[in-house]
Amino acid sequence: AIGNHEFDFGPEFLAQFIEGVGGEFPFVSANLDFSGEPSLQALVDNGSIVKGVVVDKEGQQIGIVGATTPKLASISSPRNVKVGSDVAGALQTEIDALQSQGVNKIIVISHLQSVSEDLDLAGQLSGVDVMIAGGGDELLADENTVLVPGDEEPFGSYPLTATTADGAEIPVVTTPGDYKYVGKLVVTFDADGNVTSVGEDSGLVRVAGGDNPDAVEPNAEIEAQVVEPVATYVDALAGNQIGTSEVALEGRRDPGIRTQETNLGDLMADALLWEANRQAGNFGVSQPNIALQNGGGIRNNTLIPAGPVTELTTFDVAPFSNFVTVVYDISPQQFKDIMENAVSGVENADGRFPQTAGFTLVYDPAGTAMEIDEDGNVVTAGERVQSITLDDGTAIVQDGAIVEGAPAVAAATIDFLARGGDQYPFGDNPFTSMGVSYQQALSNYITEGLGGTITAAQYPESGSGRTTAVGDEMMAEGEEAMAEGEEAMAEGEEAMAQSEMCAQDYVVQADDWLSKIAEKFLGDVLAYNAIADATNAAAAAGGAYDPIADPNIIEVGQVLCIPGDVMAEPAMEATAEPAMEGTMEATEETMMEGTMEATMEPTMEATMEPTMEATAEPTMEATAEPTMEPTAEPTAETE
């Protein structure tokens, strides 16, 4: 059966692949029209591609008809291949034709992306005996099935059973991908072509090697012609280090690249924007200001550890033949619609989820999701996008509404999306493909754009806040509030440290010099260096003090820190108790409020009168004026 990945490299590549098979077996699909692609239509004409086929097996004629997912155009690159959405109708036409030829044993093979689609389809068909489903990777297994390690929860038993439109109970089977299993279905037909039993030896056959009891011996010819050359090529890619990452890069699907912004998604989107801007001049086109990469196009499905980044890493991330493309004249409404589509399947970890550059997006996953039919028509307008803001601050959407006068944008993306892949509604907008694959863009960006280093500062593990769900935004606000609280507490602790360092503040007056201040407060003209050191230390700790570069030069209005540990004894006796009371109240309040304003009045009341009694009028002149940042008087440490 022809599936979506057959078209990932375009129609010509598929045609070359089928030609390479050399007619050993046909490729089957009843609902594809190849007339718009000459290379594939030629294969229809010579019988390599068919809607259905009859196979003669030991004298028994078995009819096989195929079907391809109607979603083909939005998940791969079929270009001018047309996909019929009436899968049941297309199949039934072929089934009827086979039956008219006397064929009564009929198998449907399909690639509909989910075995559930086949179970539903069975109820619309008559004359079908067996269905083989593809594209969903569901694990069907029984209790005695030997599974690959890590496969623990089967979707259902092997086989599943479905009821057809004519009431027949038929077996439906599928196997997971990645060559982990081969499916084996053994059925018995009666003379009328009805399935009478399913053999007990039906089930999954694990593909195993090494020392496993069910290991198979590799085919020497395939090893030599396929496995070894591919391994050699891949080893060369793995040995070519192109950079280093300071941070692990998140490429897993769910949760991850298909459900939220990740740093790997940011890196990929930045690579598209950087490469498109670099290439724009070569193509004589304007530079884009945003970038869009669908999560489904990022394929590694792993957390890439910090450390060396190789050329193989970039192929693991970006393996498809997607090319850097710029789409122009995207109106504000179209931009919103594109993003509505992009977040419409987030709850299902859909491949259309956006990884972005050049703007920030806020959306509400609880809002109404956009629905687009298989023909690209909007069935339900989305109401999830809350805001879109370009990196230069220009608002496109606010509170879910288009901002009046918002500009059109140009987007760097991949040609798959530009042509409507993942139902991105770019419509008929003009676009230019740059001829550089998205893998090459990623490699170029790492080596040249980033100079070989992916920094943790530019690509933090949690992403850089480009795409935010409303719930995540509220959590972020809570975390921000918590951070502000912690900052306030730190400021309070810093204030306490400063209060312990400084017995009091002093604002330099017109007739002051540092030795005079030292004698006044510390009882020693030579203690001026202690004031200078304390003031500089307090300023370095974040206090509102003016550093003293030269002890011989102080300025009127300069705020000094008078250290408490060397205060003259008379002043200490006079101020110790009141200062303690004022200090503790002020410091506690500082820590709670995160501000020094709360300490101003208590400190003044606590220090002004005792200081007057202890030092008479000269000290009064030195301390009476309010200080710029009133802090505590001598603290417990001073006492």
Phi, psi and omega in degrees: 000141179275126181245189184289322184290343174299336183259004185300331180254015175093164183300320182297320180294319178298318179299318179296321181296314181295321177299324181293335178292334173073026176078013181295331176203153181274159173258134194240130170197126182272343187245022175248139176246114186263007188296338179276356179235100185307318183296324178278324178298326177299326179284332172294316182297327181264006174088007179283330175244128183222162175277326178202163184209152176249126180251132178264119182233108179053044176084357179256135178267127181238123179269138180232126176235151186235163179212148181239147182303134175296346179278005188311312185297334183265352181236000176210199187232068182281351180056253187263011173283126181267140183246123177280129182279341179273077184296315181299316180297317180296318180293317183296325176301316180289323179297315180298320180296320179294316180297325179293341178270001180092009178276123182240005175242108190233130179245134173259124173246137187214165172226082186254008174082350180196136177296337176297326177297321180290322178298320177291320181297323182305322181291351179256359185244151174235147177086007180267141181248327181215143174235132177243117187258151177219161173099346184260342180062022179290144179263114174253126185203156176252175186301325185267004181289130176278117186257158171291136179310132181103339176270108188236332186241095180296149174292326180183188182279165178247115359271168166280166179235137178229156178252126182278173181297333178264016171086005181280142174266116186237152176280141176234126183229159172202165176225154175294162180274199178063024175057033180277332183218158166243131178277142179228114180238121179246118181233156177243132178254150169270183184297336180270003177087015179268142177287123181257339180197159174246126184297145180295338180273010174287152177147185179278141173249115182291138175270111186227156178221196176068224184265008180295144182298336179258021182295146177248152180279126179300147175284119187298322182293316179292322177302315185285322186269337184239300189297309185293315178298319179295317180298320179297317180294316181295322178299323179293321176296318181293333181274355181262092179284127181250353181179187180222141176248130178282350189221148174294141184250122188274110178238006178292157190277309189213113354287147180157230193298338181258004182228347185198165172296139173227163181291331175291321176297318176301317181298316181295316179295319177298323179296319178297314182295317181296313182293318180296319178295323179291325184272343187306317181297325180293334182257001178065035181237164180285157181279143177283158177244357174223168176219146179225128175230126176285142180299329180294341178276352177261112200249355188294328178054039178219163168268110181283118184292155173299146180133209184297141173244125183252170176298326178297324178304317182292326177287325176297321181286317189229075188271344187280168177271053176271136183246143178301128186221144176246126177255133187252168170056045177274110182291162178304319180294318179294321177302313179298316180298320178300317181285329174299315177297319185298326182257008186288338182244024186299325182292342179255011183052046183288148183292351182278354183304136189272140164249130198231165172210148176091355179199165174246146182232132171240128180223159181249106182295346178273351180287170179296128181275141174295140175238130179235131181282177186293345178265004178087011180270136179286118179270318178228123178289135181283153178227032182266325185289121181260322179205145172226124182227124178293159182297338178274007178095354181289124180273130176258316178228134174225134180052037176081001183241149177293134179280129180300132179082005179296144184277162169285160181230165173240136187243131167277129181208202175246154185298333177303314179286322181300332180267012176097010177299147185056026178061025175295120187277062175285344176060224182263019180301140177295145176213158179233124175270132189273354179077011178243127180292157180291335173294316180294323177299318179296315179297315180298318183295318180295314185284318186257315182291323182253001180066023176090359182233122174266107188273152176291333180291320182277330182229069181297156185303323184272005185087171185253018175081026181282323181233124185227129171279150185305316179299320178293326180295318178295321178295319179298321178296320178296318178295324178294319178296320178296319179297321178295322177296318178295323178295319179296320179295319178298320178296323178295318178295323178294321178297320179296318179297320179293323180293328178287329180284320185248121176292322175197165176264157177217133177261123183297132179261177187296325186256023183267151163219164193294323179294321179298318179293322179296318179293321182296315187260330185250354177074018183206117182297335182278358182274013181298328178295329179296321178292318180297315180296317181295319180296315180294321179294318180294322178294319179295331179280000178103003180286160182276061180244156179259112182303150179254106180283324182223115181303341180277352183232113171230156186242150176301132181091351179292136182265124182247154175258120176267111185295145183273334186284352178235020180299144177299143185302315181302317180295324180295317181297322184283329190251352189304304187292311179299321181296321178301313182297312180294322183295310185295319179296315184294318183292317178300317181292325178299315182294323179289317187270338184071027181211153179270353183298328184294342185268350189298306186290315178302321182294318180297316181294324183286333189251336191292307185292313178301322181295323179298316182294323186281324189240000180062198193294319181305316179294325178303317180294328183283334189239348188296322182292140180301139178278162181295322179222081184300123178244192186284158172278188183310135185260185180303324179297323179296316180295000000 
